[in-house]
Amino acid sequence: MLLTPLLVGSLKLFLVEILLVMSFSLIACPLPYSYKLID
């Protein structure tokens, strides 16, 4: 019975990490392209 809360917690952490990475990549990826467009 102890395994299920741990699994749910790790899954939530995993999903949060994926969301953070996706949002960071969405913010960071257009930056070099915008610099190239300006140059």
Buried (B, 14 or more C-beta within 10 A) or exposed (E): EEEEEEEEEEEEEEEEEEEEEEEEEEEEEEEEEEEEEEE
